[in-house]
Amino acid sequence: MAEAVYLTLVPTEYEANILCALLRTEGIECEQRRTNLGVGTMDGMPGGGPLEIFVAEQDLARAQELLAASGAD
């Protein structure tokens, strides 16, 4: 992916997967990264907490439109 820029924050991995699937069906590559906002919620085990969604800079405007149209923003 070209230079990745922040698109949004989602509360669960499930929602991150759904959003990335929507973006990919529209030809937009995306990445999801776990934040450190959920640190300590799983007794030191990995998992839990929100995820950030990133897209290529040139796809940001289109991704924001899709996000708004889906009602997920």
N, C-alpha and C positions, 0 to 999 in steps of 0.2 A: 504494500500500500504506500502511496505517496505520503507526504507529511500529514500525519493524523492530527485531527483537531477534535476537541470535546463537542459532543452533541447533547447528551443528557445523562441523568443519573436515574437508575431504576432500583427498586428496593430488593428484588430477588433475581436469582439466576434464571428462573423460569421466564420472567418478564424480559430479561436481557436476550434470551434465546428467541423469544417470539419477535421482539423488535428487530433483532438482526436478521431473522428469517424474512420479515417484511421488507427490510432494506435490500437484502440480497435478491429478492424476487424482482425488485426494481433496478437491478444492476449496480447497486451501491455496496461496495465492500465495507465491512465494519469490523471493529475489534471490541471486545469487552474486557474490562480490567476491574478486578475487585479492589475496593477502596479499603482503607484502614479504619473506617468508621465503625465497623463491627468488632473491633479488637476486644477480646475477652468474652465475647458472647457465647463461644463454643468451648469454654474451658481449655483454651490453647490449641484446640483442633482447628485445622483449616476449614473454611466454609463460613457461611453466614455473612450478613452485612450487604450493603448495596454495591452495585456495580456501575462503573462509568462506561458509556458507549462512545466510541470514537469513529469518525469517518474521515475519508480523504478530504483535504481542504476544498478541492474543486467540487465535491459532492455535498458540501454542507448545506447550501441553500435548498437543494432538492430534498435532502434528508429532513430538514426542518419543516418543509411543506408536508411531507408524508407523516411526520410526527404530529403535526397540528391536525391534519385531516383524520388521523386515527383516533384523536381524542386522548392521546397518551401524554400530552405535554402538560 
